Amino acid sequence: MAMDDRLAELNPKPRTCVVFGGRGFLGRSLVLRLLKLGKWIVRVADSTQSLHLDPSERDSLLSQALSSGIASLHGVDVRDKSQIITAIEGSSVVFYFDGADLRTDDFYHCYMIVVQGAKNVISACRECKVRRLIYNSSADVVFDGSHDINNGDESLPYPWKFDDMLSDFKAQAEALVLRSNDIDGLLTCALRPSNVFGHGDSHLVPFLVNLAKSGWGKFIIGSGENRSDFTYAENVTHAHICAEEALDNRMVSAAGKAFFITNLEPANFWEFVTLILDGLGYQRPLVKVPAKMARYILLFFKLMTEKYGLIKHNHSMSAHYIQLASHTRTFDCTAARNQIGYSPVVSLEEGVTLTIGSFSHLAKYSSFTSYSDFNEQSKVEKLLGSGEVADILLWRDEKKSFTYFLALSLLFYWFFLCGRTFASSVSKLLLLVSFGLYGYGILPPKILGLTVKSLSLSCFEIPKMVVKDMIATIAYLWNRGVGYMRQLAQGDDWDIFFKGIELCRCSC
Ligand SMILES: NC(=O)c1ccc[n+]([C@@H]2O[C@H](COP(=O)([O-])OP(=O)(O)OC[C@H]3O[C@@H](n4cnc5c(N)ncnc54)[C@H](O)[C@@H]3O)[C@@H](O)[C@H]2O)c1
């Protein structure tokens, strides 16, 4: 045992810790927990613009601690090592919540904050002889975005390829923190919470509410059967304190390791979303959309945003949501239980109730409706009934819906996004169809044992009467149009003239 730790045991005066990201969602919760314990002098380190206290915090525990000197605020940018050193000098413990913004697609910004920030914090801790560093990682570091995780434990390797930039950076930062364990007297460990929610949540709950407000919240992505682990924020911060105590007690088994942290109550992902949305008075998700389809729709929006800037949306966050929402991701917390003594202090049900209560300002109605039947029919389903069109629009027949959607997207791309004139698009499409038919026509009756169905010539025949009717209709419409134009040009009919002006105004 180190000398200063032995002295600390003899003289249990408060020890000093630093909470990086201490003004963020999880950081705030940890700061309050540490202050409640009464054993800590807490330095709250965060980017300068996040340091001010909210009006609601005027008489809070933090504000009292600040006035009595038990807590202090430090403006720190983790990209600048000298600022970190100033904040951590003389402290024994560092809790590190990094501040990557899920709402940005900026690769360099994220890298600098997550990976470079972790490097700077580690290096500063070693220089300042900090004893323990606990990093808030994420369960996302073992998720590749395409494979389910069923009761996964810490033996899961990092995926060789990530679908999500932020998870990739978090995995790199976590690995750096774990690798720096036991160098220059620094003990480290990382906690991997899964789907955190709670009071002050700046990610999951606001995202779900925005989704519901935009109308996209009606959709269940995938089968709707996938299960997930959720973690109430206070359980995450409780786990940080457990981890610090474990490292302090020289539980060598905890040092240099990562631990999954959950509420230990895996739940159906969509039932959880329903509980939150229902609790806040929004429509629960009911219409199922295949996950692939959702990804294509998102890709389409991305294309539109990049090309025309028409639709404003956060691509990374939505893509990440689709992955989380369509896969099973449950984790085994036995290691956290056995090695750092973690067990949840707030149950899932209680956490959901507290969260809904704390987000009353985002609720649709002042009085909340309660969660009832998950499988209730939506208004759209009742309206569209059970015909073929309804089957396609509501994704009841996935193959058919997918084919129609693909065909419509291709046509949209062909006519509007390719940059050609309309006439050129039509002629090229006709040319393509002719080539296609010609190619089909010269195929042999059997290819690799598969019979090729031949199209009979009658498929291309149009009855004489239909052609006659079509030509007559076109001629009639043409003549009527010309008649109107003539009247307009001669100023004979003022009614038509004003209607024409109104039409031009609307189309402008
Ligand atoms: N919230 C979740 O659902 C969740 C789940 C698992 C893991 N995590 C991880 O936990 C960490 C913290 O999450 P959170 O929800 O509290 O995030 P948050 O965005 O609420 O808080 C991050 C804090 O970091 C600060 N910050 C940003 N840039 C900084 C910089 N350059 N220097 C110093 N401080 C800076 C911000 O001001 C903010 O106060 C994140 O890394 C996140 O990946 C979060």
The ligand as an SDF file (V2000), in Angstrom:
LIG
                    3D

 44 48  0  0  0  0  0  0  0  0999 V2000
  -25.5390    9.0580  -22.4650 N   0  0  0  0  0  0  0  0  0  0  0  0
  -25.5180    7.8010  -22.8450 C   0  0  0  0  0  0  0  0  0  0  0  0
  -26.5180    7.1890  -23.2030 O   0  0  0  0  0  0  0  0  0  0  0  0
  -24.2070    7.0480  -22.8100 C   0  0  0  0  0  0  0  0  0  0  0  0
  -24.1980    5.6530  -22.8520 C   0  0  0  0  0  0  0  0  0  0  0  0
  -22.9830    4.9800  -22.8300 C   0  0  0  0  0  0  0  0  0  0  0  0
  -21.8020    5.7140  -22.8020 C   0  0  0  0  0  0  0  0  0  0  0  0
  -21.8420    7.0680  -22.7720 N   0  0  0  0  0  0  0  0  0  0  0  0
  -20.5820    7.7940  -22.8040 C   0  0  0  0  0  0  0  0  0  0  0  0
  -20.4180    8.5690  -21.6380 O   0  0  0  0  0  0  0  0  0  0  0  0
  -19.7920    9.8020  -21.9560 C   0  0  0  0  0  0  0  0  0  0  0  0
  -20.5500   10.9330  -21.3440 C   0  0  0  0  0  0  0  0  0  0  0  0
  -21.8760   10.8470  -21.7580 O   0  0  0  0  0  0  0  0  0  0  0  0
  -22.9140   11.9960  -21.4040 P   0  0  0  0  0  0  0  0  0  0  0  0
  -24.2250   11.4760  -21.8090 O   0  0  0  0  0  0  0  0  0  0  0  0
  -22.7360   12.4610  -20.0150 O   0  0  0  0  0  0  0  0  0  0  0  0
  -22.4610   13.1340  -22.4260 O   0  0  0  0  0  0  0  0  0  0  0  0
  -22.8030   14.6780  -22.3870 P   0  0  0  0  0  0  0  0  0  0  0  0
  -22.7160   15.1490  -23.7870 O   0  0  0  0  0  0  0  0  0  0  0  0
  -24.0520   14.9450  -21.6310 O   0  0  0  0  0  0  0  0  0  0  0  0
  -21.5950   15.2960  -21.5320 O   0  0  0  0  0  0  0  0  0  0  0  0
  -20.3180   15.4530  -22.0340 C   0  0  0  0  0  0  0  0  0  0  0  0
  -19.6540   16.6470  -21.3530 C   0  0  0  0  0  0  0  0  0  0  0  0
  -18.3560   16.7940  -21.9270 O   0  0  0  0  0  0  0  0  0  0  0  0
  -18.1120   18.1840  -22.1040 C   0  0  0  0  0  0  0  0  0  0  0  0
  -17.1310   18.4050  -23.1680 N   0  0  0  0  0  0  0  0  0  0  0  0
  -17.3450   18.4310  -24.5130 C   0  0  0  0  0  0  0  0  0  0  0  0
  -16.2110   18.7070  -25.1600 N   0  0  0  0  0  0  0  0  0  0  0  0
  -15.2620   18.8660  -24.2210 C   0  0  0  0  0  0  0  0  0  0  0  0
  -13.8850   19.1980  -24.2780 C   0  0  0  0  0  0  0  0  0  0  0  0
  -13.2590   19.3880  -25.4320 N   0  0  0  0  0  0  0  0  0  0  0  0
  -13.2030   19.3020  -23.1080 N   0  0  0  0  0  0  0  0  0  0  0  0
  -13.8230   19.1120  -21.9260 C   0  0  0  0  0  0  0  0  0  0  0  0
  -15.1230   18.7870  -21.8050 N   0  0  0  0  0  0  0  0  0  0  0  0
  -15.8370   18.6690  -22.9420 C   0  0  0  0  0  0  0  0  0  0  0  0
  -19.4580   18.7660  -22.4620 C   0  0  0  0  0  0  0  0  0  0  0  0
  -19.4830   20.1510  -22.1480 O   0  0  0  0  0  0  0  0  0  0  0  0
  -20.4040   17.9530  -21.6030 C   0  0  0  0  0  0  0  0  0  0  0  0
  -20.6570   18.5940  -20.3770 O   0  0  0  0  0  0  0  0  0  0  0  0
  -19.7320    9.8740  -23.4800 C   0  0  0  0  0  0  0  0  0  0  0  0
  -18.4360    9.6070  -23.8880 O   0  0  0  0  0  0  0  0  0  0  0  0
  -20.6020    8.7670  -23.9550 C   0  0  0  0  0  0  0  0  0  0  0  0
  -20.0710    8.1550  -25.1040 O   0  0  0  0  0  0  0  0  0  0  0  0
  -23.0100    7.7520  -22.7650 C   0  0  0  0  0  0  0  0  0  0  0  0
  1  2  1  0
  2  3  2  0
  2  4  1  0
  4  5  1  0
  4 44  2  0
  5  6  2  0
  6  7  1  0
  7  8  2  0
  8  9  1  0
  8 44  1  0
  9 10  1  0
  9 42  1  0
 10 11  1  0
 11 12  1  0
 11 40  1  0
 12 13  1  0
 13 14  1  0
 14 15  2  0
 14 16  1  0
 14 17  1  0
 17 18  1  0
 18 19  2  0
 18 20  1  0
 18 21  1  0
 21 22  1  0
 22 23  1  0
 23 24  1  0
 23 38  1  0
 24 25  1  0
 25 26  1  0
 25 36  1  0
 26 27  1  0
 26 35  1  0
 27 28  2  0
 28 29  1  0
 29 30  1  0
 29 35  2  0
 30 31  1  0
 30 32  2  0
 32 33  1  0
 33 34  2  0
 34 35  1  0
 36 37  1  0
 36 38  1  0
 38 39  1  0
 40 41  1  0
 40 42  1  0
 42 43  1  0
M  CHG  2   8   1  16  -1
M  END
$$$$
